[in-house]
Amino acid sequence: MQKITTGLKARLIQLPPVYTAILCSVAAFSIYVCTYAFRKGFTAGTYEGEKLLGIDFKVWLVLAQVAGYALSKFIGVKFIAEVKPNGRARAILGLIGIAWLSLLGFALIPAPYNIACFFINGIPLGLIWGLIFSYIEGRKSAEFIGAVVCTSFIFSSGIIKTIGRLMMTHFGVTELWVPFIVGLLFVIPLVFFVYLLAQVPPPSAEDVKHRTQRLPMTGKERKAFVRFFFTGLVLNIIIYVFLTAMRDFRDYFEVEIWTDFGYRDNLNIYSQIDIPIAIIVLILMSLILLVRNNFLALKLAHVSIILGFVLIGLGAWTFQHGMIGPKAFMYAITLGLYLSYVPYSILFFERLIATFKYKSNVGFMIYLADSAGYLGSVGVLLFRQLGPANLSWGNFFIHGSFIVSVVGIIGISLSYVYFYKKKQSVYGWSPRKLIIRSEI
């Protein structure tokens, strides 16, 4: 059992679990909002008229950062799976510090050489989610905490763009300096909330009883895990690739998409869409906390994902046929996207481990999926830039939504069938078989 030190952490462990859940939620949410400030500040700019080898300068920046992110996910498959509790807080601060310095380099180094700074920026930032989630997983309140944290990357995307646009339009900050200055605003809050998260007590004995102990995984254990769930993992990683590519495209080029829809000068449009969606997703995901049966919760995760894909398809179809306007379209697409995406970040893998009583950790699965997901993002961005020249950002997003919807509905339906049969084949209907298998 992890040793509890004196001071604030010692006092916190005496509090009821609900207070621990709230503290962990607030701290983790705030850290990820701060992380977005070091990651997405540059998306407020358009860098119009700047090209390199016929490719827009902003696309180069996105490709560089996403490539760094993709590399970090491969690193994270091992690093996050093996990370020990002590040193996680220092790792978060150190990694974000490197990312911030890379933004200073971007402002100071002349183009196009400063593109490399965004590759460097993506590598450390890609490891932050796994470090944060290592504080969350394995708790009975994991869905609630995770839902709060996941709303941060819905909420943060619009807020950071709004802050960046305000800096350029009202304070005269250039596009090159916006990423660094946005990060500067969040340094002190970051340090405070990392300290707060580090004080959160580890999962209790009651948490372990209901959710299975979460342990670092060796290379041999990771290979065994993949073999055991191979088909299910492949199906869901394919789905996750499409979701990640769609989420990244929307986040990185939301300014361009809204410009195509006639909202170029509306600085508040980003948060007007994202904040209500964040609240809706938080409420829906938090309700899963009330479900004690882990397999039922896993089934509900499948339901949320398939509903999200249906909403994406309907939103794109109705908008293309003139039945709804741009705002309604973006509401539908964004809600559908995060109804499908968020369960993978907090619910799906958490309840998968708890259902099968497989001693492992969520971080490994998230980074396994992310390593493929961000490679998919790079592929989509290259296709958009090198593909049909007459396809605008908005039209590309609409057509891509149809593809994501179809692939997602088929994939998640097959996933449900796989895990339903897997549970039957491993455990049957006997509780004793479940106990025997959990001890293997």
Secondary structure in CASP SS format (residue, H / E / C, confidence):
PFRMAT SS
TARGET T0000
AUTHOR 0000-0000-0000
METHOD secondary structure of the structure
MODEL  1
M C 1.00
Q C 1.00
K C 1.00
I C 1.00
T C 1.00
T C 1.00
G C 1.00
L H 1.00
K H 1.00
A H 1.00
R H 1.00
L H 1.00
I C 1.00
Q C 1.00
L C 1.00
P C 1.00
P H 1.00
V H 1.00
Y H 1.00
T H 1.00
A H 1.00
I H 1.00
L H 1.00
C H 1.00
S H 1.00
V H 1.00
A H 1.00
A H 1.00
F H 1.00
S H 1.00
I H 1.00
Y H 1.00
V H 1.00
C H 1.00
T H 1.00
Y H 1.00
A H 1.00
F H 1.00
R H 1.00
K C 1.00
G H 1.00
F H 1.00
T H 1.00
A H 1.00
G C 1.00
T C 1.00
Y C 1.00
E C 1.00
G C 1.00
E C 1.00
K E 1.00
L E 1.00
L C 1.00
G C 1.00
I E 1.00
D E 1.00
F H 1.00
K H 1.00
V H 1.00
W H 1.00
L H 1.00
V H 1.00
L H 1.00
A H 1.00
Q H 1.00
V H 1.00
A H 1.00
G H 1.00
Y H 1.00
A H 1.00
L H 1.00
S H 1.00
K H 1.00
F H 1.00
I H 1.00
G H 1.00
V H 1.00
K H 1.00
F H 1.00
I H 1.00
A H 1.00
E H 1.00
V C 1.00
K C 1.00
P C 1.00
N C 1.00
G C 1.00
R H 1.00
A H 1.00
R H 1.00
A H 1.00
I H 1.00
L H 1.00
G H 1.00
L H 1.00
I H 1.00
G H 1.00
I H 1.00
A H 1.00
W H 1.00
L H 1.00
S H 1.00
L H 1.00
L H 1.00
G H 1.00
F H 1.00
A H 1.00
L H 1.00
I C 1.00
P C 1.00
A C 1.00
P C 1.00
Y C 1.00
N C 1.00
I H 1.00
A H 1.00
C H 1.00
F H 1.00
F H 1.00
I H 1.00
N H 1.00
G H 1.00
I H 1.00
P H 1.00
L H 1.00
G C 1.00
L C 1.00
I H 1.00
W H 1.00
G H 1.00
L H 1.00
I H 1.00
F H 1.00
S H 1.00
Y H 1.00
I H 1.00
E C 1.00
G C 1.00
R C 1.00
K C 1.00
S C 1.00
A H 1.00
E H 1.00
F H 1.00
I H 1.00
G H 1.00
A H 1.00
V H 1.00
V H 1.00
C H 1.00
T H 1.00
S H 1.00
F H 1.00
I H 1.00
F H 1.00
S H 1.00
S H 1.00
G H 1.00
I H 1.00
I H 1.00
K H 1.00
T H 1.00
I H 1.00
G H 1.00
R H 1.00
L H 1.00
M H 1.00
M H 1.00
T H 1.00
H H 1.00
F C 1.00
G C 1.00
V C 1.00
T C 1.00
E C 1.00
L C 1.00
W C 1.00
V H 1.00
P H 1.00
F H 1.00
I H 1.00
V H 1.00
G H 1.00
L H 1.00
L H 1.00
F C 1.00
V H 1.00
I H 1.00
P H 1.00
L H 1.00
V H 1.00
F H 1.00
F H 1.00
V H 1.00
Y H 1.00
L H 1.00
L H 1.00
A H 1.00
Q C 1.00
V C 1.00
P C 1.00
P C 1.00
P C 1.00
S C 1.00
A H 1.00
E H 1.00
D H 1.00
V H 1.00
K H 1.00
H H 1.00
R H 1.00
T C 1.00
Q C 1.00
R E 1.00
L C 1.00
P C 1.00
M C 1.00
T C 1.00
G H 1.00
K H 1.00
E H 1.00
R H 1.00
K H 1.00
A H 1.00
F H 1.00
V H 1.00
R H 1.00
F H 1.00
F C 1.00
F H 1.00
T H 1.00
G H 1.00
L H 1.00
V H 1.00
L H 1.00
N H 1.00
I H 1.00
I H 1.00
I H 1.00
Y H 1.00
V H 1.00
F H 1.00
L H 1.00
T H 1.00
A H 1.00
M H 1.00
R H 1.00
D H 1.00
F H 1.00
R H 1.00
D H 1.00
Y H 1.00
F C 1.00
E H 1.00
V H 1.00
E H 1.00
I H 1.00
W H 1.00
T H 1.00
D H 1.00
F C 1.00
G C 1.00
Y C 1.00
R C 1.00
D C 1.00
N C 1.00
L C 1.00
N C 1.00
I H 1.00
Y H 1.00
S H 1.00
Q H 1.00
I H 1.00
D H 1.00
I H 1.00
P H 1.00
I H 1.00
A H 1.00
I H 1.00
I H 1.00
V H 1.00
L H 1.00
I H 1.00
L H 1.00
M H 1.00
S H 1.00
L H 1.00
I H 1.00
L H 1.00
L H 1.00
V C 1.00
R C 1.00
N C 1.00
N H 1.00
F H 1.00
L H 1.00
A H 1.00
L H 1.00
K H 1.00
L H 1.00
A H 1.00
H H 1.00
V H 1.00
S H 1.00
I H 1.00
I H 1.00
L H 1.00
G H 1.00
F H 1.00
V H 1.00
L H 1.00
I H 1.00
G H 1.00
L H 1.00
G H 1.00
A H 1.00
W H 1.00
T H 1.00
F H 1.00
Q H 1.00
H C 1.00
G C 1.00
M C 1.00
I C 1.00
G C 1.00
P H 1.00
K H 1.00
A H 1.00
F H 1.00
M H 1.00
Y H 1.00
A H 1.00
I H 1.00
T H 1.00
L H 1.00
G H 1.00
L H 1.00
Y H 1.00
L H 1.00
S H 1.00
Y H 1.00
V H 1.00
P H 1.00
Y H 1.00
S H 1.00
I H 1.00
L C 1.00
F H 1.00
F H 1.00
E H 1.00
R H 1.00
L H 1.00
I H 1.00
A H 1.00
T H 1.00
F H 1.00
K C 1.00
Y C 1.00
K C 1.00
S E 1.00
N C 1.00
V H 1.00
G H 1.00
F H 1.00
M H 1.00
I H 1.00
Y H 1.00
L H 1.00
A H 1.00
D H 1.00
S H 1.00
A H 1.00
G H 1.00
Y H 1.00
L H 1.00
G H 1.00
S H 1.00
V H 1.00
G H 1.00
V H 1.00
L H 1.00
L H 1.00
F H 1.00
R H 1.00
Q H 1.00
L H 1.00
G C 1.00
P C 1.00
A C 1.00
N C 1.00
L C 1.00
S C 1.00
W H 1.00
G H 1.00
N H 1.00
F H 1.00
F H 1.00
I H 1.00
H H 1.00
G H 1.00
S H 1.00
F H 1.00
I H 1.00
V H 1.00
S H 1.00
V H 1.00
V H 1.00
G H 1.00
I H 1.00
I H 1.00
G H 1.00
I H 1.00
S H 1.00
L H 1.00
S H 1.00
Y H 1.00
V H 1.00
Y H 1.00
F H 1.00
Y H 1.00
K H 1.00
K H 1.00
K H 1.00
Q H 1.00
S H 1.00
V H 1.00
Y H 1.00
G C 1.00
W C 1.00
S C 1.00
P H 1.00
R H 1.00
K H 1.00
L H 1.00
I H 1.00
I H 1.00
R H 1.00
S H 1.00
E C 1.00
I C 1.00
END
